[in-house]
């Protein structure tokens, strides 16, 4: 392990990329991250008789505290030394963007409750992909000296190269795919009768869900800004001897600590407001909370599902199962950014497109879970064709983005120059160039 004593005066770390990027490997990692993100909410469906704020906070301890510090500590060099040598600006901005992202993170759960996995994910991540991908390079073009985006290429620099234009085209294709997927979700919801809707998504509310999803998507994009602000941490970790593919991990504890702060405050406030704080240790749930859980049921509704006539349903809380399901959900959530940082390390100077790849893969796998849980049951052929077209477009976008980033890794073609070696003169071995002005090598 390399000591960080030589980094004592480090203010701005360089951004070395000591290995040749492998964009197609990066795309694969982003797909794995998307699978984790699109799947993390599934274990919560096994939680019984806990209110939303209870299981969300328990899972959050694994997502935002336990896993980030565990993996960063054991898979990188001198984690605490790296962090202790960062400026307050680096740590402060990284944490601040994490706090803003936290608002998006907690409303993501609400989005799933109101719109379901398919439509909710499509709308929220549409905004998130657009803002998280395009804001950093656009902001860099107007404020080139703002250190948060110092390690990024500006939109002008990207657009001035063939590889950059191909990558940007892939981003546009991705946004188109997200739009088609959201349109498919809207078509499905508008065509379904009220009863089937409520069976699939018990709290379905399109207007409320769209508002929450819009807020969620815009605020969630701040995670991308937090990762940009934390690039000094990545560079310092690499200088400390961390293998390049793991250098994104040390910034995650800082970003996610900000997210944890927001979610912790909100969940505790809900615990107090709804009197659900007892659930963490209680063996039995109160009757008014008996219908709660992670199945999409109401958070704090009437007691109709808790009572059948005068008979109270089973009030025993499956504590061990709830903690295990919440821990599994939280750990699965963390792995989206574990793989995200690995994927971004392979994208070279076009890592700005990592956010687009991440968002598109999330939608693909979240839609898969929507199919599995019959959220599309009863929808028309038009809706099925739209969602299939949206998924196909998203898959195409990942290929285009990967190809664009791959072009960037290829050596630039060299100009072909006719040449000859003059061996008849004392300057033997000297390169004699044929040009329009000097067709005779003997006059070189």
Secondary structure, 3 states (H helix, E strand, C coil): CCCCHHHCCCCCCCCCCCCCCCHHHHHHHHHHHHHHHHHCCCHHHHCECCCHHHHHHHHHHHHHHHHHHHHHHHHCCCHHHHHHCCCHHHHHHHHHHHHHHHHHHHHHHHHHHHHHHHHHHHHHHHHHHHHHHHHHHHHHHHCCCCHHHCCCCCHHHHHCCHHHHHHHHHHHHHHHHHHHHHHHHHHHHHHCCHHHHHHHCCCCCHHHHHHHHHHHHHHHCHHHHHHHHCHHHHHHHHHCCCCHHHCCHHHHHHHHHHHHHHHHHHHHHHHHHHCCHHHHCCCECCHHHCCCECCCCCCCCCCCCCEECCEECCCECCHHHHHHHHHHHHHHHHHHHHHHHHHHCCCHHHHHHHHHHHHHHHHHHHHHHHHHCCCCCCCCHHHHHHHHHHHHHHHHHHHHHHHHHHHHHCCCCCCCCCEEECCCCCCCCCEEECCCCCCCHHHC
